């Protein structure tokens, strides 16, 4: 097949360079820049990497204009309706839906790894009681490399797989321990007789003094939330995991880097910020109008939390599903209906506002997720931890894919140097 190319002409000297065009299964093509510097003497400049494809990936596809999200080809709404979180984990990791025997083997492997080394409990107890759960999570996941160094050879595919299983299995245990430590509650051991999501709820909310009663409605809501957060292509935290991992860093260190990146309010921290914003409207005399006016004011750093997305220039399909979940389950979960109604009003006000229309700013996944998490009794400072727990499978799937990619090299961008010209040290 003949290569498709694009010609770049340098108007300063009239030289032309042929650049190869690369195409994927879906989505816009990319201009390959691999020979650019050698042939032209130029790098590219793309702050925020919004025009840069950093890798080839077969895990997740997003069409931001149409609001489409596919995992391994399967639409997110179908996965949310028909699949389970653990099945989606298998799909992301291995590329196909599991056969029945593959799934039962995978589930039992994950169950075998749900406990953590006893010293990890001591490790978590070393944090101040009022430490933010994300601070504990980022530290503890990084520290896993000091507990599980029996399988840290990144060049060994079996080691990589064991680490992936450990991360998926242990994140709920560690996340619940961060919460329990913060609340001064005893740590609960995992219970492998219940499902992945139910086990997490039990470790979060059970007390040793009495039997824990599961809520199927809450488990269903959390299962769907976990599926919706499982992966999202080359976002900031996933790219961070790939970049950290590209130097050969071990998987636990790489995922800890991803958790740190997720923490910021422009990324996974937005779900917490949305509830703060809605409560401010509810309680502090701010109105929808003043909130929107502040978000549009370029002299005010405030942004409407839960709105806008680098890739989606339409409704985030995950936000649509979570809004539907709120409509369906909020009453059964005894959730905060007035807060949800306020969120709907705010969404409606932005849809009718020129500023938001022109910039194609729609609700993203974080806009409604806090409302469901609150209805599940998850405290606000645990929201981003929940996101990290669900996203761990996406991060580790990308880390595994990177290690199987023959084109993988250390990630090392360049810069436009704007400092002093060369000068001599005073004699
Ligand atoms: N409120 C008000 N204005 C906004 C918002 C917002 N939430 N988001 C973007 N804009 C404006 C922005 O000021 C800019 O306007 P102008 O063209 O006049 O300068 C224009 O829209 C384009 O914004 P941008 O900053 O160039 O877009 P970006 O792709 O760099 O940023 C974003 C994407 C998600 C960081 C941003 O929309 C934002 O800060 N949103 C609020 C935080 C949030 O909800 N984050 C969750 C993201 S989705 C889940 C996740 O990744 O974890």
Boltz pocket constraint, residues with backbone or C-beta under 6 A from the ligand:
constraints:
  - pocket:
      binder: B
      contacts: [[A, 48], [A, 235], [A, 265], [A, 266], [A, 267], [A, 268], [A, 269], [A, 270], [A, 295], [A, 296], [A, 302], [A, 303], [A, 304], [A, 305], [A, 306], [A, 307], [A, 308], [A, 309], [A, 310], [A, 311], [A, 359], [A, 361], [A, 364], [A, 365], [A, 366]]
      max_distance: 6.0
